[in-house]
Each structure stands twice: as C-alpha cells, then as structure tokens.
C-alpha cells in the first residue's frame, strides 16, 4: 500500500496504478481522449495532463501513463493544468472543431474558437483503432503511417488489408466517428474506409451494426440467442 | 590474425606493433572523412598512390587514409610525416609537385600551407595551426592520426588498454564508480550523469540487459558523431564493451543513420576486427565476459534520436516515443533494462578508465567536466570539428578556435544545441559553455551543433528554418507537438511573408511554452526553443517584420525589393540574361530596371552584378 496526495486529498492505493486510475476511483474528473481502460496507455492527446511535484518543482505528466509512487503529490486542476488542456483542445479544434466530442470538451474547458485552423479531418489520431486492432483483436490490420502533420491511420501501403477480419472493433472504439462501415458491396461489407471486405451478418447487440460470420457465435452467446 | 586471450597478450601485441613502426617513416596522411571526400580527397588519394608508384616510391612512402582531423574549411587536408607538414586545399593536380618536391627532396611547398589571416604568417606544422592549438583534443586526438580501418593503429596508440584494465583490475561496481567520479555527463544533449545512469541499469533486476549507442545524429549542420565513428570507431566499441561489463549487459546495438555510409562501413570493419582479435564476442580477452554488438541502421527519422523512439525502431516498430517512466534502465529494449548513451559519451569512457577520473575531471567546470565536441558551421571562418574544454567562453570558441566571422561582418548570435537549442546573442558571448549556463540562457548544450549567424542573418527566418525542420520531423503522435509546431510554423511563415499581425508574438510565446511543457518527448519539449530564444533576444526584429513590414537583415523575400541604381548600371546585360524570372529589362549600355511584380527575390542579379548597381530595400 502506498499513499498519494491528489489536490490535497490523501489517498491510499496500490503501487503501480496510474494517476488516472486512482483519480477516477475517487471521483476526481480528468478528461481523456486517447485513453481506453482495455488498452495500454498511449499518452498522445495530452488532455489528461496533471502536475506532479518533482525534484525541481512541478511538471506536467500524462496521468494515463504515470505510475503512482509512495508520497506522490498530484494536482489535477491547477491553472497550469487547465491552461495546458485548453491549448490541447484548441489545437485539436484546428482540424476537428466540427466533431461533437471535441466541441463538448471545448465547452467544458471554456475554449471558444481556435486561433489556428487546418483542413477538416474527422480523425484526431488518438490511436484507439490501431491499438484495439493490435492489442485486443490481435491482427494489426491498420497502423499509423507517415510523420507529423502527414500522419494518418491506414492499412499497409493504402491497400485493403487481408488480415482485417471485419470485427468492427475499430469502429466501436473510434471517439469521433471517423471510421464507418463503408458500404454494401453485393453480400459483402467493406469494413471501413480502407475497404477491407467481409461477408456480413446482422449483429444482435447493436442496430445498424454488422459482423463478419466468425463473430456470429460470440454475439449469440452474449445475447443468449441461438445462432440463426 | 591474432586472438588476444589475456591482458599480457594485448600488451605484447601492442609492443610488437610499436616495434615494427618506424617513427621516421615517410608517411602521407590524407583525410578520408566525408567532408574532405566531398571536396575531392579520394581523387587526391588515388593520384598520390599512382604518382608514388610511377616514381618508384610506393614501397618507401606509406599513404594512410585517416578520419576527419576537423579543419573541414580547408579540405582536402593532407599531412606529410615525419615532419608533419600540413597541406590544405590540396587538389589532385597538386600531387605531382608534392611527390617531386616534398617527398623526393624534402622541400616545403609554400602555396599549400596555411596562412594565418590575422598575422599573415605561413604555418608549416599542423600542431602549430591556431585552429588546433586553442583546442583540447582528447576524444578527437587520434582522428586524423590513425587509419580508422586498422585495429593495429588503435591498439598501438593505447587502444583497448582501458578495457583490459576494467576486465582484470576492476569490479563492475568500481568501473561505475570511476565513471561517476569523473563527472562525465551524457553528451547527447540532456547531460544526465553517466555513472548514475549506469548504476540504475546495473541495479535493475534481470538476467538480460542491453547497451545501446545512439548514433542517430540528425541536427542540421552537426557531424560530431559521424566524424568519430568514421575516424576512430574502436573508441566507441571499447567504450561500449566497458559499459556492458559494468552494467552486466550481453548484447549491444549501435543505432546509426543510413545517411552515414562511411561511418557504418568503418564501424562494421571495427566490429569485425574486434571479434577477430578476441576483444568482442565470447570470452573477451580471456576474461570469461561475453558481449556482442550489432549495427541497426535507421532510416533518417530525427525522432529516432529520442531514446524510447530509438528503442521502438530497433525492435522493428514504428519510431514513436512512449511515455517515461518507465525509463529504459528499468524497461528498455524488449522490456529489458537498457542503457543508451551517445557516441561521444561512449568514446569518452576508455579515456576515463585509462587515465583515471581525476585526469578527466581536471578540465571543465564544477558541474560540467571534460571536453565537448562541437561542429562549427554557419557564418564562421573555420568551419569544422573542434574539441574544447567545458567552460570555455563562447567568445573564445567562436573567435579564437573558430577564427571569427568572415568578410568583416558582425557577429549576431550563435544557435547552440541544434533545432532543440536556442540562440545566444552577442551580449552573452562571454557565457561559459557548460550545461547549466547554456540552459539558463534558454539554449541547451545539446549534442554539439553550433551554428553561427552574422548581421546578414534574419533571426525570424532562422527560427522559421529550425521550426520547419522539427515540425517536419515531429512523429505526430502527441497533439502539442504535431499541431502546435504546425500552428507556430504557420505564424512564422506569415510573419516572414510580411503578413504578421498584432498578437502573433504573444501567440508564439503562449503556444511555444505549452508545446514545451506538455509534449510527450524531448523533440516537442525543445522544438520551440529557437523561436522562444529569438523572441527573447531579438524581439525588435519580429516587431520590425510585423509592424514596420521590414526585414532588418533583408532576408525575408516578402519584405524586400530589388532595385537597380541607374547611375551605377552600365547596361552590361549580365543581370537580365541571368534572371530566371525574366524580370529585368533594358537596352544594352543603358540602365536596366527590375519589374517588382515578376521578381522572385532570388538575388541572382545582385550576386552577378560587377558594378554593385543592385540594392535591396
């Protein structure tokens, strides 16, 4: 057992839990975009930054990835933290100001309009789809390619990936709706914008969602239905 | 081939090599580094061998291709031994005279010697060149002296003695303590104490550990690490083996850029030779210690110089950084404890072990010990590679070692630490070059890149240049670095184009500070430095661009116009014939005019005009 102090409140927890996990367990709100509890932390969106007291003063760290140690002192709502989050959201608005979840965060943090804009883009490069495909599904059909401002999510060489199994996990985890089931092609669905094709069956859990046949059994188990 | 199976075998081998070497041997050392090669040293080398053969002197005169001694400005460089006659700017056409006069008759050719621009004095020996006398060459001592592809040369000069001492006379803990006592700090930029870093890795639990050499040098205008690997690869190899012994690592990697083919080649040869001599691989020097080194060639992503991105790249993953902690010492390559040091740090290690920590710490400042290697580039007379004691003043480094600013121009600022560093203006020229002093001024020691600017450099344009580099090299993973640097670059480009707005400077500062403190890795955390320091020291230039629509240094194309002074123009038509935009008109022998609408501000006309008739406003 270790003790950490968050916003002046002393909290008892276990070693190696992240600041974000501990904060959420204690009802302390920290916004996130690229975090998903089922996946490894990515520390890319920088919305979850908090200040920790380090040797030479305070510094910003990503709470989703920072492990708690005994005696750690954390501030989740200091002026520096809030300013940093505001700038992060403002920068995201440059190309994704039209996305509801970004708007919502902007309202929450009091950001009006971005001072810098770029071409509209639904994808905010949170990496959830790529990580879900790799860590949860285990196929790595998609990846990030290029660097910097040119970075994007894509199957290798922009060619529809034949390792995609059409599970739709990427679509489910995408926070901005940037990935969609593309369109019907005969009896097959193109799983997403990148054109991987698969035979489709209706999903019994979600409307308007379709699955590759190999997931039909699992869905039936979840819904308690026999396979049709 | 000789396998050295114990320390005595190494000592005997060194003595045999030395005994077989004649100090009066007629030798010609030719710089075979990338810089001199670009200036034609390979042709000089080939011509030398050919001419000596024709003259029947091939057996008497040894021709040795060496690494870079540093005076790149004057390349191709050759030195004739035993007199150590230094010839510079040698062309292949000079070779017959060198062979006929210097080699055959011992005559010195004045025209190929260095002339001191200050005193006008001709200097014969390379040891007497002011460029070298002001330096303190420890790591670079053998660069230019030895053949980098010859392990015998390295051993003859004391090579691998430090390794032998570490393996047989010291425990791993003692090695770490010696390095710690020396005060050696990471030469890659951040300056973390090397001994402390090693101890963390040693204390990390685990059977398998790795050491890595970061040779992913990517700063524009920096060539320190390349020159060491090209000119003295064994110093890095020896340092890594010592480090591996101290930390208990069994495998090492050198991560090096593909753009450094000669460094890769010489390192490969070095590793091969070390293996063949029993200095690398299993049972090193018969000590029972096993360690091997592999080369990993990177594809030129600047971000892969960041240690977590570098490790991802070695693992075959996308070169993206990940958050720290965990630090590589706990969780590095493939999840194992890993220690990463820069090329210069590794090559300092054998010197510390061989000469002792006191010797090492005898130069430098309280907090920064030893020497630092810089590549001097930009508006400086002696472009090249230099090694100076820590704590030397920037003024001494630029004016005495670097020879000052050419063309009688005034010094403006030095960009130190590459694109991650900051500029230091003339009012701080007396700052001691050490980690803390540079950080206090908003710059960083960095890896050793030093770009000098003069009155003709626009500081806004300079900031734009470096930010364009980091913005393009940002991996794009985290929001502040990916979008923040882009937002800053767009603002700078607007300012340079004459479209700056009220509030731009404040916006740059606000976003810059945020990118610094909230970015995921060192690339983003330092990328705004050139912008923030140029604003700090040259805010007036920014204001001139934004409010007065003027570029004081007359660099930014959106803010200048070229004009022909009718009284000076002779109508020679040179400018009109060479204008790529066909913007210049005028009859022969009559004054010409430039159409500002068509002019692209390329400056060719001004460069070519023989009558100084073209001015810039």
Interface residues (C-beta under 8 A of the other chain):
Chain A: X41 X42 X43 X44 X45 X46 X49 X59 X60 X61 X62 X65 X66 X67 X80 X83 X84 X87 X88 X91 X92 X94 X95 X115 X116 X118 X124 X125 X127 X143 X144 X146 X147 X148 X149 X150 X151
Chain B: X301 X303 X318 X320 X322 X323 X325 X326 X471 X472 X473 X474 X475 X476 X477 X478 X479 X480 X482 X483 X484 X485 X486 X487 X490 X491 X507 X510 X511 X514 X517 X518 X519 X520
